[in-house]
Amino acid sequence: MKDEENRNKLKAQEVRGRTTMKNIWYAFKRILYLPMDCFFILQNRMRIKMLWFTKNVVVGRGVRIVPLSHFRVGRNTAIDQGTVLDCGGLIWNDYKGGIVIGESSYIGYNSVLLGGGDIRIGNKVLISPGCVLTTQGHFFKGISGFMKDQPTQLAKIVIGDDVWIGANSTILPGVTIGKGSVIGAGSVVNKDVPEYSVAWGIPAKVIRKRD
């Protein structure tokens, strides 16, 4: 019995030792990569600041734009605080995608734009707070496997000039919203909206044309 207890104690000490060494190694790696992480964060912030100097683009607090290499914006545009712009450009979507915003447009606070499949926003567009524009999703055919493991679906979103999207609306992949259209608050847009239309609802339907 004593021999077995001693073996168990030795095994427990060995496991604790391995765990401790693993934790030390993880901590060392974090310290090693910390200067690099800080450099990239500062570089990202400097590039965002340069948008204000060069194009008079106002970027609010806590705005996240990743990666900046796949982001283009026109003059006099404002991106309000807490907004996330995921511009794609990573291995999971073959380094494609991007977000392009025209001149004198406004993106409301806490909005999320997922541009893995490409988002094009025109000039003088108003996107109210809390909106989601997503160009990506997952296929869900069959129940034998997990949806997370199924292929990613990507489709471009195009927002024409002079469009107003109401608060907490969602624009789904593949949608084009025509010039001068209005999307009512809380709508889910899963089909194209013609020019100078007013659309609202879940799913959004055209309720009238603008005069």
C-alpha positions in Angstrom: 0.0 0.0 0.0 2.8 2.4 0.9 4.6 1.7 -2.3 1.4 2.5 -4.3 0.9 5.7 -2.3 4.4 6.8 -3.0 4.0 6.0 -6.7 0.8 8.1 -6.8 2.5 11.0 -5.0 5.5 10.9 -7.4 3.1 10.8 -10.4 1.1 13.8 -9.0 4.4 15.7 -8.5 5.5 14.9 -12.0 2.1 16.2 -13.5 2.3 19.4 -11.4 5.9 19.9 -12.6 4.9 19.5 -16.2 2.0 21.9 -15.7 4.2 24.4 -14.0 6.8 24.2 -16.8 4.0 24.6 -19.4 2.7 27.7 -17.6 6.2 29.2 -17.4 6.7 28.6 -21.1 3.4 30.2 -22.0 4.3 33.2 -19.8 7.7 33.5 -21.5 6.1 33.4 -24.9 3.7 36.2 -23.9 6.6 38.3 -22.7 8.5 37.5 -25.8 5.7 38.6 -28.2 4.6 41.6 -26.1 6.8 44.2 -27.8 5.7 43.0 -31.2 2.0 43.2 -30.1 2.5 46.7 -28.8 4.2 47.7 -32.0 1.3 46.5 -34.1 -1.2 48.2 -31.9 0.6 51.5 -32.0 1.1 51.2 -35.8 -2.6 50.6 -36.2 -3.5 53.6 -34.1 -1.1 55.8 -35.9 -2.6 54.8 -39.3 -6.1 55.6 -38.0 -4.9 59.0 -36.7 -3.4 59.7 -40.2 -6.9 59.3 -41.7 -7.9 62.4 -39.7 -4.9 64.4 -40.9 -5.1 63.4 -44.5 -8.8 62.9 -45.2 -10.6 64.6 -42.2 -12.0 61.2 -41.2 -13.3 61.1 -37.6 -12.7 57.8 -35.8 -14.4 57.4 -32.4 -13.0 55.7 -29.3 -12.7 51.9 -29.3 -13.2 51.6 -33.1 -11.5 48.5 -34.4 -10.4 48.2 -38.1 -8.6 45.0 -39.0 -6.7 44.8 -41.2 -6.2 48.4 -42.4 -4.6 47.2 -45.6 -8.1 46.1 -46.8 -9.9 49.3 -45.7 -10.5 52.3 -47.9 -12.4 55.5 -46.9 -13.3 58.8 -48.5 -13.0 62.3 -47.2 -15.2 63.7 -44.3 -16.5 60.4 -43.2 -17.2 59.6 -39.5 -17.0 56.2 -37.8 -18.5 56.4 -34.3 -17.2 54.8 -31.1 -17.3 51.1 -30.5 -17.7 50.2 -34.2 -16.0 47.0 -35.5 -14.8 46.8 -39.1 -13.6 43.3 -39.9 -12.1 43.8 -43.4 -11.3 40.1 -44.1 -8.0 39.6 -45.8 -7.1 36.5 -43.8 -6.3 32.9 -44.6 -9.8 31.6 -43.9 -11.2 33.6 -46.9 -8.1 33.3 -49.2 -7.0 36.9 -48.2 -10.0 38.4 -50.1 -12.6 40.8 -48.9 -12.4 44.4 -47.8 -14.5 47.4 -46.8 -14.8 50.6 -48.9 -16.6 53.6 -47.6 -17.3 56.7 -49.7 -17.2 60.4 -48.9 -19.2 62.2 -46.2 -20.7 59.0 -44.8 -21.5 58.1 -41.2 -21.2 54.8 -39.4 -23.2 54.8 -36.1 -21.7 53.7 -32.8 -21.5 49.9 -31.9 -22.1 48.9 -35.5 -20.4 45.7 -36.9 -19.3 45.4 -40.5 -18.0 41.9 -41.5 -16.3 42.4 -44.8 -14.9 39.0 -45.6 -17.0 38.9 -48.7 -16.5 42.6 -49.6 -18.6 45.6 -48.5 -19.0 48.7 -50.7 -20.6 51.8 -49.1 -21.4 54.9 -51.3 -21.2 58.6 -50.6 -23.3 60.4 -48.0 -24.6 57.2 -46.5 -26.1 57.1 -43.0 -25.8 53.9 -41.0 -27.5 54.3 -37.6 -26.2 52.8 -34.3 -26.2 49.1 -33.7 -26.4 48.0 -37.3 -24.8 44.7 -38.6 -23.6 44.3 -42.2 -22.4 40.8 -42.7 -21.0 39.3 -45.9 -20.3 35.9 -44.4 -22.1 32.9 -43.0 -22.0 29.1 -42.8 -23.7 26.5 -44.8 -25.9 24.2 -42.7 -26.9 21.4 -45.0 -27.2 18.0 -43.3 -27.2 17.3 -39.6 -24.4 14.7 -39.5 -21.7 17.3 -38.8 -21.3 20.6 -37.0 -22.3 23.8 -38.8 -19.0 25.3 -37.7 -17.1 22.7 -39.7 -19.1 23.4 -42.9 -17.8 25.7 -45.7 -18.1 29.5 -45.2 -20.5 31.4 -47.5 -19.3 34.8 -48.7 -21.3 37.3 -50.7 -20.8 41.0 -51.4 -22.9 43.8 -49.9 -23.4 47.1 -51.9 -24.9 50.2 -50.3 -25.6 52.9 -52.9 -25.2 56.7 -52.4 -27.6 58.6 -50.1 -28.9 55.5 -48.3 -30.2 55.7 -44.7 -30.2 52.5 -42.6 -32.2 52.6 -39.4 -30.9 51.6 -36.0 -30.3 47.9 -35.2 -30.9 46.8 -38.7 -29.1 43.7 -40.2 -28.0 43.5 -43.8 -27.3 39.9 -44.9 -24.8 38.6 -47.5 -25.4 39.3 -51.2 -27.7 42.3 -50.7 -27.6 45.5 -52.8 -29.5 48.6 -51.5 -30.1 51.1 -54.3 -29.4 54.8 -54.3 -31.6 57.0 -52.1 -33.3 54.2 -50.2 -34.4 54.1 -46.6 -34.3 50.9 -44.3 -36.6 51.1 -41.3 -35.1 50.5 -37.8 -34.8 46.9 -36.7 -35.2 45.5 -40.2 -33.5 42.3 -41.6 -32.7 42.8 -45.2 -32.1 39.6 -47.1 -33.0 40.7 -50.7 -32.1 43.6 -52.9 -33.9 47.0 -52.4 -34.5 49.1 -55.5 -33.4 52.8 -55.8 -35.5 55.4 -53.9 -37.5 52.8 -51.9 -38.6 52.6 -48.3 -38.2 49.1 -46.9 -39.0 47.8 -43.4 -39.7 44.6 -41.5 -38.4 41.0 -40.9 -37.7 40.2 -43.6 -37.6 43.7 -45.0 -40.2 44.5 -47.8 -40.6 47.6 -49.9 -43.6 49.5 -48.5 -43.4 52.5 -50.8 -41.3 54.6 -53.2 -39.7 57.9 -52.3 -41.1 60.9 -54.2 
